[in-house]
Amino acid sequence: MTQTNEYFISRQSDFESSARSYPRKFPFALKKAKGSWVEDVEGNRYLDFLCGAGTLALGHNDDEVSKAMVDLITSDAPLHTLDLTTPVKDRFVETVISILPEEMRNNVKIQFCSPSGTDATDAAIKLCKTATGRGNVIAFSGGYHGMGHGALALTGNHNAKKSVQNLMPGVQFMPYPYSYRCPFGIGGEKGAEACGAYFERMLKDPESGVTLPAAVIIEPIQGEGGVIPAPKGFLQTVRRVTKELGIPLIVDEIQCGIGRSGDFFGFQESGIIPDVILMSKAAGGSQPLSIVVYDKSLDKWTAGAHAGTFRGNQLAMAAGTVLMRRVSQPEFLEDVRRKGAYLKTALEALKDEVSIIGDVRGRGLMLGIEFIDPNGKKDIMGNPEPSGEIAATVQRLCFENHLVMEKGGRNGSVMRCLCALNVSMDDISTMLSIFSSVVRKVNADHA
């Protein structure tokens, strides 16, 4: 019997939970993958601009990364070590510390967590609550920090939360600068300044009702929230205020870090130094791994205060060491910035040509294209409301033309670029050709 995509998708529907999401958008069964391309069981090839939601920073099956894992497997080295140390782990830790901003290198500790990014979020919140003796946490509207019970409480998206009652209490949300849909109806630099002023006033006003939190957690570039970079000045205000008040600042670099923004960390553009950094996704070189890097002053844990069976993933540490050493090279990051600028310029030109794209934004190779209904109602800024329906149509037609891209943002209206950081210019051209053709077709249907 010939095994088709339909065969595997049908079996998946029979056996897996209804929580599965990607197979509903991309109904294929993968057989091979290399670089920026994947191949299904029927031999169809697709350009992958999702790459494991940004996990595969060097694309699929990078030769050097694969060799590091094969060498480890064939060496009889331990592959599972809990939190015991090994030469592989020591090299990984040394690599992580060497990549940090100079001001942090001699003053940090690292906590290895269970494999997913949500585990790093939960660990960091526990760390800061323990260190400060306080209980509340401030997060930002539009933020995404994972699907675990604690991490989900810090996440803005209502759909993910509405069916799950009694999430972690004590979470206060603050407005995040979003120039195209400014929470204060101002936009631009003034809108970002208003968000910063509001943040400062709420924490310093003795009548604000917001008590001093155990931590503030922020994404330097919101990912699932719609690829929204925090302006430099806003991040600087958040860091200044948290420093003045003795509040640990957690930067969630799980998606925007490891070179994605064109800097190794998304926060580096602003020049701030956080207290805690969350790393996962690309950190394991395609394998599951999450870590929390934090200032030594927060290290108030006792033995066993945080644990996880799979925090000793040696394959991920071997692969992650190779990946981070490559991605952290100045010439590699410059290449990410150059390719990102080229892609963004082309997408901005497409925006000017059609009426269904409202905004193009992002940094490096973390870009978002927000789709709007040009004939729909307008928001407080005078911009047409976001259209998840149009974005879904664009996504479906891209897939039918063998381009894989994911949505996000308000109402699922933002198509996101999460391609391999070493994507070739030929593959970028192919992506632009498919995407532009699809957008023009959908635009004509809504003219």
N, C-alpha and C positions, 0 to 999 in steps of 0.2 A: 504494500500500500504506500502510495506517495504521500509523504508528510508535508502538508501545506500550512500556510499561515493560519487558515481557518481551523484546521485540525488542532493546532496548539492553543489558539485563542479560545476555542470552544472548551477544551480540557481545563484551561486556566479558569474560565468562568464557572465550571462545574466544581472545582476543587478549592479555589482561593476565595478569600473573603470579599465582601462587596466594597471594602475600603480601597481596593486597588484603583489606581487613577490613570497612570500612563497608558496602559493597554486600551483604555477607552478612547484615547486620542490617537494612539499609534498602534493600530491593530496588525502587528507583525510579530514574528518569532525570529529572534536574532540567532545567527549561526556563526558569523565571523565578524571581526572588527580590526581595523588597522588605521592608525593615524586619525584622520577626521571622517573616516568612512566606515559604515557598517553594512553588513549583507544579511538578508533574511534567508529563511530555509528554502525559498523559491529562487534564490539567486539574484534578487533585486538589490541594488546598491543605493544607499542613502547618505547624503551629506549630513553629518551630525553636528548641529550647532546648539546642542543641549549638553552633550558630554557628561552624563551623570550629574546633571544640575551643577556643573562647574567642578566636579570631583576630578575629572580627567584633564588636568592642566597641560599634560603633554600628549593628549589624545589617547587612543586605544593602543595598548600593547607596544609602548615605546621600547625600542631595542635595549637601551641602557638600563631602564627600569626593570624590564623583564629579566635581563641577565643577572641583575643584583638578586632578584628573587630566586631564580633557578640556582645560582651559586649557593645561596643560603640553604635551599632545600636539599641539595646534593652534598652538603658539607656535614650532615648529621648534627648541625647546631640545633638547639631547642627552638621550637616554633611558638611555644606557649609557655610563658614564664611568670604569670601573675605580675607582681611588681618587683620580682627579683631582677637584679641587674645582669647585663651581658655586655660583651664588647660591642655588639650591634646597637644596643640601647645607648651605651656611652657615646658612640659616634653620633647617634641621632640627637641626643641632648646637646652635645657640643656644637652640632650644626645649627640647631634652633637658637642657642644662645648667641652664636657668632653673627646671626642675621638680625638680631634685635638692635634697636637704636642704641648707640654707644652709652647713653645715660642709664640704660636698663641692665646692661650685660653683667655687671658685678653685683646686682642687687635683686636677683629673681630666684624663684623656685618654680618647679614644674610638677603639676599633678597629671598623671596619666589616668584617663577616664575610660568607661565603657565606650564602645566604638563610635556612636553617633554624635553629631553636634549637639543634640538636645541634652546628652549626658554632660557635656562640658558646661552648658548653661546651668544645669541644676547644681553641678559641683561648685561653680563660681558663686552662685547665690548662697549655698551653704557656707562656703568659705567666708564671704563677706558678713553674713549674719553672725557667724562664730567670732570673727575678729572684732566686730563693732558692738556686739551685744544688742543690736537694733533689729527690727523685724520687717519694716516696709521696704519696698523696692520701687524705684521710678523707672518706667519704660516710656517708649514714644509711640504715638499713633503711627500705624503703617509698619511697625517693626515686626520682624519674624525671628523667633529664637528657638524654634523646635516644637515638637508635638507631644513631648512628655507633659505630665500633669503640671509641674512647676513652670517649665519653659512655655507651655501653651498659655498660661496665665499672663505671661509677659508679651504675648503676641497680639497684634492689633486685630487680625482678621476675625470677623464675627462668625462666619460660616463654620470655621473650625472649632469654635467654642460654644455655639448656641445649644448643642445637644449634650454638653458635658457640664454638669452643675458642680458647684462647690470646688472650683479650682483654687490654687494657692491664694490665700487672702493677702491683703496688704499691698496690692499693686496700684500705683497711681500713674496714670498716663498723662504725658505732656505733649503739646503740639510739636511736630517735626517740620522743618522748612520744606515746602513743596511749591516751588515758584509757580508752576502752571496751575495748581489748585491750592493756593495759599490758604491756610486755616483762618487767617485774619482778613482775607480778601484784599491783600495789598500786593503781594508778589515781589519778585526781584530781591535786591539787597535789603530793601526796607522791610520786606516780609520776613526775611531771615533774622534781621535785627529785632523785630517784634517777638519772634519766637524765643530768642535769647533773653530779651528783657523780661518776658513772661516767666521763663524758667527761673531766672534769678529772683524775681519778685516773689514768686510762689515759695521759694525755699528760704528767703530771708525775711519775709513779712511774718511777724509773730501772730497775725490774725488770719493767715491764708488757709488754715485748716490742714496744711500739708506738713506733717511732722518729719523730722530729720530721718532720712532713710538709711538702710544698711548699705545700699548701693544704687548707682545709676547705671543702666545698661543701654547701649546704643550701637547701632550699625553705622559705621562711617559712610557706607553706601547701602541704602535699603535694597534688598534683593527681591524677595517675594512681594514686598510692598509696592513694587513697580519701578525698580532701578532709579532710586532718588538719592543723589549724592548730597551729603550734608555740606553746606558751604563752610569754608575755612573759618570764617569769623564765628559762626555758630558753634562749631566744635571747640574753638578756643574759649568761648564764653562758658560752655559747659564744663570744660576742664578747669578754668579759673575758679568758677563758683564752687565746684566740688572740692577743689583743693582748699579753698578758703574755709569751707565748712567741715573738712575732714571726712568727706564721703568718698569711698572707693569708686572709681570710674572703671566700668567694664566695657571694653570695646569688642563687639562680636565681629570677628574677622573670618567667620566660618565660610561665607561665600565670597566676600569682597577681598579677602586676603590672598596670600601666596601668589602675588604678581598680577592678579586679575585687573586691578585698577591702573597698572603701569608703574606703581610703586609696589614694594613687596607687601606692605600693609596699607590698607585704605586710609588709616589715620595719619600716615606720614606726611601727606600733602599739607596738613594743617600745622605740622610741627609740634603737636601735643605729645605728651608722654603719659599714657594711661597707667592705672594700677594693675589692671587685669586684662589679658588678651585671651580670647577664645579661638582655638584653631581646630579644624576638622576638614572634611571634604578632601581637598587636594593635599593636605598635610601627610597623608599616608601613601602618596604615590600611586593611587588607584585602589588601595586596600583600606579597610575600616580602621580608623584611628581618630581619637580626639584628645586634646590636651588643653590644660589651663596653665598659662604662664602668668605669674603674679609677683608683686613686690613682697620681699621677705617680711616686711612689717605686718603682713596679713597672715603669716604662717602660725596661727594659733591652734591648729588641729592637733589632736592627740593620735597616737597610733591606731589605725583602723577607722578613723573618723569618716573617711570616704574610701570606697573600694569598688571593685568591679572585676568579675572573673576574666574578662577578655581585654584587660588593660595592658597586657604584655604581648601584643601582637608583633612578633619579630619580623614577619614578612613586611608589614606596613612600615616598620622603622627602617628596614633596609631600603625599601623602595622610596620612602619619604626622604631619606638622606640624599639619595641621588637626585630626586626631583628638586628639593629645596636648594641644593648647591647650584644646580643649573639655572633655576628661575631667578635666584638672587643675584646673578651676574649682571652688572650694569648694562652690558650690551644686549642681554636678553630682555631686560625691562624696557630699554629704549626701543627695541623692536616691537614690543607690545604696544607702547605708546604710539609708534608710527603707524602700525596696522590699525589700531583703534581709531586714530584720527582720520585715516583714509576711509574707513568704513562709516564713521559718523558723518563725515562730509557728504558721502554719497547718499546716506539715508536722509540727511537734511535737504539735499537737492530733491529727493523723491517727495519729501513732505511738501515742499514748495509747489510741486507739480500736481498734487492730488488734494482732495478736500477731506479725506477720512483719517488723515494723520494729524493729530493736534500738537504733538511734542516729540522730540527726539532728544535723549539725554543720556548721561553716564560718563564714565571715564575708562580709558584703556579699552580692554575687550569685555567690559561689562556695560552693555548698552541696552536701552529700552526704547520702544516705539509705541507711543500711546495712541490708540485708535478712538475716534469719536464719531458720533452720529451728526453729520453736518446739518441735518434738517431737524435735529431734536432741540430740546430745551437747553437753555444756557445756565451756567452756574453763577455764583456771586462774582466771579472774576470776568464774566462775560464770555467764557469759553464753553463750547458745546459739551454736554455731558459725555462721560466715557462710554464706549460701546463694547461690551464683552461679546455681543453677538457678531459684530463685524470682525473683531479679533479672532473669534473662534472660526469664522469662515476663512479668514486668511490662513490660520494655522492648518485647517483641514486641506485647503488647496495646496499649501506648501508641501504637506506630507504626500499628497497625491502626485506631486511633481518631484518627490524624493529629496525633500529638505525637511529635517526635523528641528523644530523650534518650540519652545515652551512659552506659555502665557503667565501673567501675574498681574499685580496691581489691582486698583479698585475695579470691581466688577469683572475681573479677568480681562481687562482691556489693553494690557501692555504686552507686546511680543518682546521677548528678551534674547539677547545674544550672550550665550555662555559657551562659546566655541573653545577649542584647544588654544592655548596661548601661543603655540608654535604653528598655528594654522598657516598654510601657504597662501600667497597672494592669488594663486590660481583658484584655490578653494573659496577665498573671499569673493572673487569675481563670479564664480559659479553661484554662490549664495545670493549675491546682489542681483544676478540675472533672474534667478527663480523668484526671489522675493518681490522684486520690482514688477515683474510680469503679473504675478498674482495680485499685488496691490492695485495695479492699474485696472485689472479686470473687475475686482470687487468695487473699486471706486466708480467705474462706469455704471455698475448696477445701482449705485446710490446717488448718482448725479441728479 
